[in-house]
Each structure stands twice: as C-alpha cells, then as structure tokens.
Amino acid sequence: MQRFFPFLDWLPLYKKKYFTKDLLGGITVGIILVPQGMAYAMIAGLPPVYGLYASLFPILVYAFLGSSRQLAVGPVAMDSLLVAAGLGTLAITGLEHYIAMAIFLAFSVGAIQFLLGLGRMGFLVNFLSRPVISGFTSAAALIIMFSQLKHLLGVSVQGSTQFHELLANALGQLGATNPYDLGIGLLGIALIILLKKWDKRIPGTLLAVVLGILGVYFFGLESKGVELVGEIPKGLPSFSVPEIRLQHFLDIWPIALTLALIGYLEAISIGKAMEEKNDEYTIDANQELVALGSSNMLGSFFQSYPVTASFSRSAISNSSGVKSNLASLFSVVMVVVTLLFLTPLFYFLPNAVLASIIMVSVFGLIDVAYPKRLWRLRKDEFLVLLGTFLITLFVGIKEGILIGVLFSLLLMVYRTSKPHFAVLGNIRGTDYYKNIDRFGEEVEIREDLLIIRFDAQLYFGNASFFKTQLFKQVAAKGGKLKGVVLNAEAINYIDSTAAKMLVAVIGELQQRGVQFYIAGAIGPARDIFFSSGIIDLLKKEHLFVQTKEAVAYFDNPTEVSILQGKVAHQNRN
C-alpha cells in the first residue's frame, strides 16, 4: 500500500512539531497560488476562475499519491502556454468549446502520464536534454511575456505563438495604449521585483493584487477604460465527465504527449532539486508519473486544465520548512475559501496586475548563464540550444520542442558514429598502457604490436569508422606489424553489423600474418563474442583480462599458455 499511496509512508512518522511549518507553508503557497492561478489561466486562453479550479482537486490527488513532500502542484506558466499553443492550432469556435477542449486535454495528458507510469516508462523524459529544455524554456518565457503586452497596454492585440508576430501586433497597437493600464502594470512589476530583492518573505504578488484592487475601486479607474477581471463565478467546480471523442484525441494527441513529458520533466527536476537541498530522497520517478497522471485525469472531472509542479511555489514551500504533503491541503483550503467567499473582491482586479505577475514570474525562466557556459565548453550543444531557442521563438512551440529533441538525437548519433579511438603504448617501467597522444615521450611504442582502445559500443553506426581507423593505424606500422590488441574495456555492446565487421577484420589481419587479441572485455561483450561466432576465428586463448597479459602472450605465447594451463588446473582442483 505504501508503494501506491506514499502518504502512508510519512503519516505514521508525522510529528506535532511539523504541523506549524506545514500550516504556515501551505497558507503561504495558497496565498500566492490564487493570483498566480488566475494569471496562468489567462495565458492558456481561459477565464481566470479556471486557474482556481485547477488549484483544487489536482493538488488534493497529488497530496495522497505524490512521492515528493515539498512539490507544489497546480497551474504553471509553461503548461498554460502549451495549452494555448496546442488548442490555438485547432478549428475551435466559441469559448465554451475551447474550455471543453482544454479540460479534455487535461484528461488526455493525465491518461498518457498514468499509462507511462504503470509501464515504468519514466526514462522517456531523458530524451529531453538540458540544452533543448534551456533553449525551449527561454524562448517560451519570451513568448509568454510578450503575450501579456495586450493586458499591459490595455489594447486588443491578436494572439500568436510566434514572437515576431506578437511583437509586430503589439507595436501596431501602441497608439491605442491606455496609460492607466500601462501605469498599473509597470507599478506592479516594480513592486514585485523591489519587494523580492528587499525581503523574499514579503508576498509581493499578493500585495500587488490588493493594491491593484483598492486603486481601481477608490479611484474609479473602471470608468477610465482599465481592463478588469470582472465577475468570477462563486462556488466550487461541479463534477462533470469530460466530453471524450476519438476525433478530439486524434486532434490533440501531439500536444498532449508534449505536455505529459514536459510536465513530468518539470516535476521530477524540481523534486530532485528539493531533495538535494534537504538531503531527503523520497521521489520515485514512475510513481510521480502515476501521481501527476491521476491529478490531471481526476482534476479534469472538476473542470481543471493541465497542471504540473511549480518551481516558484515549490521553492516557497521548501523555504517555509514544509515537512509533508499536508501543506498542500492547507493551500487547497485557501483556494476553497477564495471560491466560496472572496470572488466578489476580485471583480476590480486589473488584468494589468495579472500581466505583471506573469511577466515577473516567467522572466526567471530565461537562462543566460547556461548558454554562455556551453559556448565556452560545448559548442555543439550550444548549437542545439540555439536552434531550439530560435525555432521555438519564430516557428512555433511544438515545432521547437520536437525539432530540439531531433537535434539532440542527431548529435548523439554523430558522436557515437565517430567516438574516441586511441592508440596505446606502455608507460616505461609500469604495467600501464595509455594514449600515446596524451603521454608522448613517457610511453614506449612498438613497431611489431599495435594496441588500440575504442571508447564506445560497437554498432552499425560506427562499425565502418572502427574499421577505417584500425586499418589506417595498421598501414602506418608497415610490414613489421605482427599483432593487434583491442582494449575493449569501454565496449559494452556489439550489434550484428559490428560483429560481422569484426569477423571480417580478424580474418583479413590473419591472412596478412597479423594476430588479433582482445583484452578487458566485460561480460556482455564476451557473451557476444561467443554467440556471434567471433570466438571461432579469434580462439579463446586470445581473450585476456588485462592488456599487459595480451602483450605477454604476444611476446612469449608458449610460456604464458603453460602458466594459464597450471592456473586452470588449480582452479578445477
């Protein structure tokens, strides 16, 4: 039961002294969650109240099923943008149909995550490399920020998921800017940033919301054309089954899969970061998929759109000293109180304040330090990051992440197709054999023996490279060469193409009068030597544990064979 319901693991060990921290941490996160939830719903193209709906049942479900004790689940900026980008490409007419599709998208994302979790497929997220995520996140953050210009300027701007179109549309409406909206938005941004720098414990977001409401109410700014959130439906979301149609799923499965993987990656990354800080290791990668999937699926029955873990709220939760998922329940209580009693207060909340909250929140997602480091150390990975960034920014959200993953896979294939190939020599006076290019005059190079090391698995993608490099070194030795030793310590797999290549290479060398030896092969590689027929040509006597043994056998095969026979006889006895 503890495996499926992780709360049973911490609940029996819960201490009274934890309660105060969980209570305060949960209330703090709940206070931040209310305005953030409404703001993020606007990014997704939904009415603000759906951000509050997404802050109820998904959080409740995760509290019981999640394996992390500090994660704060709920609506986030990145997923909200992906919802808008994905649904924006469909032919959806009317707000009600759009809302229905967003709810069905939550169900689809949850179902994919849940099934991946049951199938223990959490490793799939490894295909989203850090350069891809960094480039995608930075570009998405810029798109989110500029998508809020319409609320900051108080004008009607045609939406888009392409940065240049957003910028052009906003610039075209500059003449119609409402100075009151602009002033409120800029003051909100300044207030949140300054309070965060002065004292992070002060809830700048909440203060901006309160001051925005009071300013509109007492100064009558509604009559000045200031855009307001307006009336928010009072009460809790009702239970309703999402409209499930095969055609709808066929339309949205690409964005659903992207959201499922991105959401899981965000959650697992944040959760592991929290673990490192607290030196507590409780996260189960596959259980997180089940927990997030269940949260999204069950949440969709109560009008929630896709959710995942929030970095900012998780950081607040962790800094508050939260000890268990009980804190999440207190955050839910804050949202419930808001929906039942406080929604009339938000009528006067300016959209410009929500835009300022979004802009400040996502600005931290723009990563500059990591690309700089890649430019200095890994220019190939920098190009992957840059390509992902530019495609996401100027072509589209989905295209950016998909092509970014493709770039990463192509880079991986390129690297494995031309791995490190080293010629080894004996360091004088020792039994060590090292790369002659690195150790220079310290190593002894023999004309009659070639020792090589191949630092990768052997497969169809690099079999030709291995053969070319080997015979290049064989040719360099000339007619004096009598033996080749392959140090196979780094070779953990050999596919059928590479096995066939090795048979051909060994046969060709033997025809030239050159013997072939293998040293340091690990178990999986040795199994392939026997199962693929390589051993029939190579002979068992030419397999060695260490390079020095292969060299000794090459120099004096008779003496080493007698010694091997004595050792084998003693082992049998």
C-alpha positions, -999 to +999 in steps of 0.1 A: +000+000+000+029+024+007+041+018-028+008+031-043+000+056-016+032+073-005+014+093+022+012+061+042+050+062+045+052+096+062+019+098+080+028+072+108+061+092+114+045+126+114+054+147+145+034+175+161+062+200+157+058+196+119+023+209+119+030+246+124+055+246+095+031+227+072+003+251+082+022+283+075+039+269+044+006+257+030-011+290+037+018+310+021+017+289-010-021+292-011-019+330-009+005+330-039-015+303-058-047+323-060-034+352-081-009+330-100-036+305-109-059+332-123-029+347-142-018+314-157-054+306-168-053+338-189-021+326-206-040+294-215-068+315-230-092+305-203-113+326-179-093+333-146-116+311-125-103+280-143-069+287-127-086+283-093-104+252-104-070+237-114-057+245-079-082+222-061-086+185-070-053+180-088-035+192-056-056+170-034-049+139-055-011+146-056-011+150-018-021+114-015-002+099-045+029+121-049+062+108-036+077+143-031+069+161+002+078+197-010+064+199-045+037+225-051+014+212-079-010+234-098-013+256-129+021+268-143+031+293-170+048+268-193+020+243-195-005+272-198+013+285-229+015+250-244-023+246-239-028+279-257-004+269-285-019+235-290-055+245-289-048+276-310-040+254-340-074+237-339-106+250-355-124+258-322-154+281-323-167+297-291-153+300-256-174+270-243-159+247-269-124+260-261-129+253-224-143+218-231-112+210-252-088+223-225-105+201-199-103+171-223-067+179-229-061+176-191-077+142-192-056+131-222-024+144-206-032+126-174-041+093-192-007+094-210+012+101-178-007+074-159-001+048-185+036+057-188+039+054-150+022+020-150+046+009-178+076+023-158+084+045-188+098+074-169+131+071-188+115+086-219+120+121-204+157+115-207+153+123-244+147+159-234+183+170-229+192+201-209+202+222-239+168+215-255+150+224-223+170+255-217+165+268-253+128+259-253+122+274-218+139+307-226+120+311-259+087+302-243+093+327-215+098+355-240+066+344-258+047+344-226+060+378-216+051+394-249+017+377-250+009+398-219+016+431-237-021+434-246-030+435-209-001+458-200-011+482-228-048+478-223-054+472-261-067+444-282-038+425-298-042+395-320-026+365-303+002+343-317+027+317-306+054+333-328+075+360-312+079+383-342+041+382-349+034+391-312+059+419-313+046+433-346+009+431-335+017+449-302+037+476-319+008+482-343-014+490-313+009+513-294-010+543-304-041+530-286-023+523-253-044+530-222-020+550-199-038+538-168-033+501-177+003+507-186+009+526-153-007+499-132+012+471-150+046+489-146+040+497-110+030+461-104+062+448-120+083+473-100+066+465-067+071+427-071+107+430-081+117+455-054+100+436-026+116+403-038+150+420-036+143+437-003+128+407+016+117+375-001+093+367+028+070+396+018+044+383-006+049+410-033+025+392-057-004+393-031+004+430-022+003+439-059-032+423-062-045+440-031-032+475-041-045+470-077-080+462-065-080+491-040-067+515-066-094+506-091-121+507-065-113+540-048-101+560-079-129+548-102-104+535-128-130+512-144-145+543-160-110+552-174-111+520-195-090+499-173-095+462-181-107+442-151-110+405-143-147+411-138-172+388-122-158+354-112-183+326-106-188+319-069-186+283-056-167+252-062-165+235-096-191+209-103-185+173-113-188+166-150-173+140-172-151+155-200-165+150-235-144+122-248-143+117-285-118+098-306-115+126-331-107+151-304-079+128-291-065+124-326-065+162-329-047+169-296-025+139-290+007+156-302+003+185-277-010+161-251+022+139-253+044+171-253+025+184-222+028+150-205+065+148-209+073+185-203+051+185-172+067+153-159+102+167-166+094+199-147+080+180-117+109+155-115+135+182-120+121+204-093+115+175-069+151+163-073+164+198-067+144+200-034+157+166-024+193+177-029+187+208-007+170+188+021+191+157+018+159+136+018+154+112-010+118+100-014+110+106-051+100+076-072+102+086-108+075+062-120+052+070-090+055+107-100+041+098-134+012+080-118+006+108-093+007+136-120-014+115-143-041+108-117-041+145-107-047+156-143-073+129-150-093+133-118-089+171-120-105+171-154-137+158-139-138+190-119-131+215-147-093+216-144-069+222-172-034+205-173-012+210-142+023+201-130+048+213-103+056+250-100+092+259-094+084+292-076+057+278-053+078+247-046+107+270-036+084+289-013+071+257+002+107+244+007+119+277+022+089+277+046+102+244+061+073+222+048+077+186+061+049+168+044+022+169+017-002+180+045+008+216+035-009+211+001-042+205+019-039+239+036-032+255+002-064+239-011-083+254+019-071+289+008-084+283-027-117+269-014-122+300+009-115+322-021-140+305-043-167+304-017-164+339-001-138+361-018-146+360-055-165+393-054-133+411-043-115+401-075-141+419-097-119+450-095-086+432-101-069+448-132-057+424-159-025+446-160-017+434-124-021+397-135+001+405-165+028+420-142+027+388-121+031+366-152+060+387-166+080+387-134+073+350-128+085+338-162+114+363-165+134+339-142+129+311-168+152+329-192+186+312-188+216+332-199+244+316-178+240+281-192+243+291-229+274+311-220+290+281-204+281+259-234+296+284-258+329+281-239+329+244-233+305+226-257+298+245-289+280+216-304+255+215-276+253+253-277+241+250-314+214+226-303+202+251-276+204+280-301+185+260-327+158+250-303+155+286-290+152+302-325+127+276-338+105+279-307+107+317-309+100+322-346+083+290-358+062+275-330+061+260-296+055+223-306+079+226-335+106+239-312+105+211-287+102+184-313+130+196-335+151+203-304+147+166-294+156+157-330+187+179-329+198+162-296+193+127-311+213+136-342+241+150-321+241+118-301+242+097-332+270+118-347+291+114-315+286+077-313+294+073-350+328+088-345+338+080-309+372+083-294+398+059-310+431+058-292+465+041-299+480+029-266+516+025-255+533+012-224+544+037-198+580+028-192+587+009-160+550+002-154+522-022-164+500+007-176+490+013-213+480+049-221+471+071-251+503+079-270+489+113-280+484+123-243+515+109-227+540+115-255+576+105-247+565+087-215+552+058-235+570+031-254+558+025-289+565-009-306+567-014-344+556-051-342+525-046-320+495-022-323+474-016-292+441+003-296+412+013-275+377+021-287+356+042-263+321+033-273+297+005-281+302-011-315+272-009-337+261-003-373+266+035-369+303+033-361+314-001-374+328+014-406+346+041-386+363+015-364+374-005-394+388+026-412+407+038-382+421+004-374+435-002-409+448+033-410+470+025-380+478-009-394+491+007-426+511+032-406+530+003-389+540-012-423+553-048-428+568-051-393+534-054-376+527-089-362+499-083-337+469-061-328+455-058-293+420-044-289+414-029-254+376-035-251+370-022-216+347+006-229+328-016-253+296-027-236+276-039-267+283-052-302+254-055-326+252-079-355+266-055-381+296-047-359+301-084-351+302-093-388+327-064-393+350-078-366+349-113-381+359-098-415+387-076-399+402-105-379+401-127-409+418-101-431+445-095-405+452-132-401+456-135-438+483-108-436+500-128-408+489-104-380+473-120-349+443-103-332+439-102-294+412-087-271+418-075-236+395-062-209+362-072-225+333-071-199+307-099-196+281-086-221+307-082-248+323-116-241+289-132-244+285-116-279+320-129-289+308-164-282+272-161-296+281-143-328+309-167-339+338-143-334+354-167-309+356-194-337+380-172-356+397-155-326+402-185-303+397-184-266+435-182-260+434-147-275+409-133-248+426-116-218+416-097-187+443-071-189+463-055-218+496-065-202+485-102-203+478-099-240+512-083-246+530-110-225+512-137-246+522-120-278+559-119-267+560-155-254+529-175-262+543-208-251+553-197-216+520-179-209+500-209-222+517-232-198+511-208-169+474-204-180+471-242-180+485-246-145+462-219-131+432-236-148+442-270-133+445-255-098+411-238-102+395-271-112+410-289-082 
